[in-house]
């Protein structure tokens, strides 16, 4: 099992071995979305926020 540290709250997040690059994971402690940007070494970044189009 692999683990990463949440960039928002610094909680340790345990991940399954089958995670893939660009996968979005959610921190179980603070709920922030994180994107897996690298598998070796395992690295995450804050996931890009989806922009609302407000019906435009």
C-alpha contacts under 8 A as a table, 3 or more apart, distances in Angstrom:
res1	aa1	res2	aa2	distance
1	X	14	X	6.78
1	X	15	X	6.11
1	X	16	X	5.58
1	X	17	X	5.54
2	X	14	X	5.84
2	X	15	X	5.21
2	X	16	X	6.52
2	X	17	X	6.37
2	X	42	X	7.99
3	X	12	X	6.49
3	X	13	X	5.31
3	X	14	X	4.26
3	X	15	X	5.51
4	X	12	X	5.77
4	X	13	X	5.31
4	X	14	X	6.70
4	X	15	X	7.75
4	X	42	X	7.16
4	X	43	X	7.15
4	X	44	X	7.40
5	X	10	X	5.35
5	X	11	X	5.57
5	X	12	X	4.60
5	X	13	X	6.00
6	X	9	X	5.72
6	X	10	X	4.56
6	X	11	X	5.24
6	X	12	X	6.33
6	X	13	X	6.79
6	X	27	X	6.61
6	X	34	X	7.81
7	X	10	X	5.67
7	X	44	X	7.99
7	X	45	X	7.22
7	X	46	X	7.17
8	X	30	X	7.59
8	X	32	X	7.10
9	X	29	X	7.66
9	X	30	X	6.59
11	X	27	X	7.78
11	X	29	X	6.82
13	X	27	X	6.64
13	X	28	X	7.52
15	X	19	X	7.04
16	X	19	X	6.06
19	X	23	X	6.99
20	X	23	X	5.56
20	X	36	X	7.18
20	X	39	X	7.30
21	X	35	X	7.95
21	X	36	X	5.25
21	X	37	X	5.67
21	X	38	X	5.91
21	X	39	X	6.31
22	X	35	X	5.68
22	X	36	X	5.03
22	X	37	X	5.68
23	X	35	X	5.66
23	X	36	X	5.47
24	X	33	X	6.42
24	X	34	X	5.53
24	X	35	X	4.48
24	X	36	X	6.45
24	X	47	X	6.98
25	X	33	X	5.79
25	X	34	X	5.23
25	X	35	X	6.26
25	X	36	X	7.58
26	X	31	X	5.60
26	X	32	X	5.67
26	X	33	X	4.64
26	X	34	X	6.03
27	X	30	X	5.75
27	X	31	X	4.81
27	X	32	X	5.50
27	X	33	X	6.62
27	X	34	X	7.36
28	X	31	X	5.66
32	X	46	X	7.76
33	X	46	X	6.35
33	X	47	X	5.45
34	X	44	X	6.13
34	X	45	X	5.62
34	X	46	X	4.62
34	X	47	X	4.70
35	X	44	X	5.41
35	X	45	X	5.39
35	X	46	X	6.01
35	X	47	X	4.84
36	X	39	X	7.33
36	X	42	X	7.41
36	X	43	X	5.96
36	X	44	X	4.45
36	X	45	X	6.62
37	X	42	X	7.74
37	X	43	X	5.68
37	X	44	X	5.37
37	X	45	X	6.58
38	X	41	X	6.24
38	X	42	X	5.30
38	X	43	X	4.98
38	X	44	X	7.01
39	X	42	X	4.22
39	X	43	X	6.50
40	X	43	X	7.65
53	X	56	X	5.60
